[in-house]
Amino acid sequence: MDIPDAERIKHREIAFQDIHPNPHQALTAARFLADRDGILHIDPASPALLRIRYDVLITTLREIEEALSELGLHLDTRLFHKLMRALHDYTEETFRANCGGHSGDINVTEKLFAKQNHAVHPPRRPRNRLASPPRLSLRRQCPS
């Protein structure tokens, strides 16, 4: 199935909080995201605003923002930005589902960090909830 570029390629803005120890969060994010799969163009428009163009079939805005948050950057949390994030998340996930894309197969944050050669915590082993812990016997032992 051939999907036109106009539908796959997304142009977004990522806003960062103004008050942060790193006054140039957009530049830091641009350097981190350079040469990543699916990222086509990055433009730090201001110290707190990053313009980005990416292929939604390869990565989503949510995945990008999660990676930036784990990097220690603070996304703008004003209501407008939260609403836009939710709208973009919904439309991108719906688009990927309609195209047969599989979302959530791999933790994309780990995938992005692995390309940067950062240490990523290994996935936690799931607890086996069916296995019960060893029980202590409360019966008295009879002498034989």
Residue, then its C-alpha position, 0 to 999 in steps of 0.5 A: m500500500d503506497i501512502p503519499d508523503a503528504e499524509r506520512i510526513k508530519h511537521r510539528e513544533i515541540a515547546f520546552q519550558d522557559i525555566h530550565p538549567n539548560p537555557h538552550q533545550a531546543l538545540t540540545a534536542a536537535r543534536f540528540l535527534a539528528d540522524r535518528d530513524g524517521i527524523l527528516h528535518i530539525d530546526p531549533a527556531s528559538p531556545a525553547l522551540l523546536r520545529i521538526r519534520y518526521d515520518v509518522l510510520i517510523t516514529t511518532l511525536r509521543e515517542i520523540e517527546e518521551a525520549l527528550s523527557e528521558l534526556g532531562l529536557h522539560l516539555d512545556t506543560r501549558l494547557f494548549h500544548k497538552l491539548m495539541r499533544a493529545l490531538h497529535d497522539y490520537t491522530e498519529e496512532t489512528f493513522r498508523a493503525n489504519c495503515g497496519g503499523h504496529s505501535g508499542d512493539i518496542n520501547v522506542t525511548e530505549k531504541l532512540f537511546a541505544k542509537q545514542n550509546h546511552a546506558v539504558h536500564p534493562p527491561r524488568r523481569p515480570r513477576n510470575r504472579l501464578a507462582s506462590p512463595p514457598r509455604l512454611s509448614l505449621r504442623r508439628q513434626c512427630p517424633s518417629 
